[in-house]
Amino acid sequence: MNIPDKLHYTKDHEWILVEGEIATVGITDFAQGELGDIVYVEVETVGKQLDAGVVFGTVEAVKTVSDLYLPVSGTITELNPALGNSPELVNNDPYGEGWMIKMKISNPEEIKSLMDAKAYGQVVS
């Protein structure tokens, strides 16, 4: 299982890559493996300010629908446009082309409450 060191992780299996005040968010390799073949990603919160831990969208797989939780507070600025036609990118490349949203972080201190790769690895092993 792939758990990149440069990312932060949540107990709900989202990852976040922070670049200044902008962050990219997706689901982990573990999460996509548990869900199975992803057929649809829905995010209707673009442009909204949300608190950490709030549902920002859903991911639909062949057998289930799962909520997506925001790792830190902020404003959703973008949904990955490639997922509209190719939701399988989440399965094929969860940390790259399969990213879900970009957001502007409102409270950078919240990042400290997230897990690093080592801690997340212990959660899923």
C-alpha positions as CSV (number, residue, x, y, z in Angstrom):
1,M,0.0,0.0,0.0
2,N,1.3,3.4,-0.9
3,I,1.4,6.1,1.8
4,P,3.5,9.1,0.6
5,D,5.6,10.9,3.3
6,K,4.8,14.4,2.0
7,L,1.1,14.2,2.8
8,H,-1.0,14.5,6.0
9,Y,-3.8,12.0,6.7
10,T,-7.2,11.8,8.5
11,K,-8.8,8.9,10.4
12,D,-11.4,8.9,7.7
13,H,-8.8,8.1,5.0
14,E,-8.5,11.5,3.3
15,W,-5.1,12.9,2.4
16,I,-4.0,16.6,2.1
17,L,-1.1,18.2,0.4
18,V,-0.4,21.7,1.7
19,E,1.3,24.2,-0.6
20,G,1.2,27.6,1.2
21,E,-2.5,28.5,1.9
22,I,-3.8,26.2,-0.9
23,A,-4.3,22.5,-0.3
24,T,-5.1,19.5,-2.5
25,V,-7.3,16.8,-1.0
26,G,-8.2,13.2,-2.0
27,I,-8.7,9.8,-0.6
28,T,-5.9,7.4,0.3
29,D,-4.8,4.3,-1.6
30,F,-6.3,2.2,1.3
31,A,-9.7,4.0,1.0
32,Q,-9.9,3.4,-2.8
33,G,-9.0,-0.2,-2.3
34,E,-11.7,-0.7,0.3
35,L,-14.3,1.0,-1.8
36,G,-13.6,-0.8,-5.0
37,D,-14.3,0.5,-8.5
38,I,-15.2,4.2,-8.2
39,V,-17.9,5.3,-10.6
40,Y,-18.8,8.8,-9.5
41,V,-17.4,11.6,-7.4
42,E,-19.9,14.3,-6.3
43,V,-18.8,17.6,-4.7
44,E,-21.5,20.4,-4.5
45,T,-19.5,22.5,-2.0
46,V,-17.2,24.4,-4.4
47,G,-17.1,28.0,-3.3
48,K,-18.3,27.2,0.3
49,Q,-16.5,27.8,3.5
50,L,-16.5,24.6,5.6
51,D,-15.2,23.5,9.0
52,A,-12.8,20.6,9.4
53,G,-14.5,17.2,9.6
54,V,-17.6,18.4,7.7
55,V,-18.8,16.3,4.7
56,F,-17.7,18.1,1.5
57,G,-18.9,15.5,-1.0
58,T,-19.4,11.8,-1.7
59,V,-17.7,9.1,-3.7
60,E,-19.7,6.3,-5.3
61,A,-18.3,2.9,-5.9
62,V,-20.1,-0.1,-7.5
63,K,-21.4,-1.4,-4.2
64,T,-21.4,1.7,-1.9
65,V,-21.5,5.4,-1.4
66,S,-19.1,7.0,1.1
67,D,-18.9,10.5,2.5
68,L,-15.8,12.7,2.0
69,Y,-14.7,14.7,5.1
70,L,-12.7,17.9,4.9
71,P,-9.3,17.5,6.7
72,V,-9.0,21.2,7.7
73,S,-11.3,24.2,7.7
74,G,-11.3,26.3,4.5
75,T,-13.0,27.2,1.3
76,I,-13.4,24.7,-1.5
77,T,-12.0,26.4,-4.6
78,E,-12.0,23.6,-7.2
79,L,-13.2,20.1,-8.1
80,N,-10.9,18.0,-10.2
81,P,-12.5,18.4,-13.6
82,A,-11.0,15.1,-14.9
83,L,-13.2,13.1,-12.4
84,G,-16.4,14.0,-14.3
85,N,-15.4,11.7,-17.3
86,S,-12.8,9.5,-15.5
87,P,-13.7,8.8,-11.9
88,E,-11.5,5.7,-12.1
89,L,-8.5,8.0,-11.8
90,V,-9.2,7.8,-8.0
91,N,-8.5,4.1,-8.2
92,N,-5.6,4.3,-10.6
93,D,-3.7,7.3,-9.1
94,P,-5.2,8.4,-5.8
95,Y,-2.3,10.7,-4.9
96,G,-1.9,12.1,-8.4
97,E,-4.4,12.5,-11.2
98,G,-7.1,11.2,-8.8
99,W,-7.1,14.2,-6.5
100,M,-10.6,15.5,-5.6
101,I,-10.6,19.1,-4.5
102,K,-8.4,22.1,-4.0
103,M,-9.1,24.4,-1.1
104,K,-7.9,27.6,0.6
105,I,-7.0,26.8,4.2
106,S,-8.5,29.1,6.8
107,N,-6.7,27.8,9.9
108,P,-3.2,26.4,9.1
109,E,-2.9,25.3,12.8
110,E,-5.4,22.5,12.1
111,I,-2.8,20.7,10.0
112,K,-0.9,19.8,13.2
113,S,-3.9,17.6,14.3
114,L,-3.6,15.4,11.2
115,M,-1.5,12.2,11.0
116,D,1.8,11.9,9.2
117,A,2.5,8.9,6.9
118,K,4.0,6.7,9.8
119,A,1.0,7.3,12.0
120,Y,-1.5,6.6,9.2
121,G,0.4,3.5,8.3
122,Q,-0.2,2.2,11.8
123,V,-3.9,2.9,11.5
124,V,-4.4,0.9,8.3
125,S,-2.0,-2.0,9.0
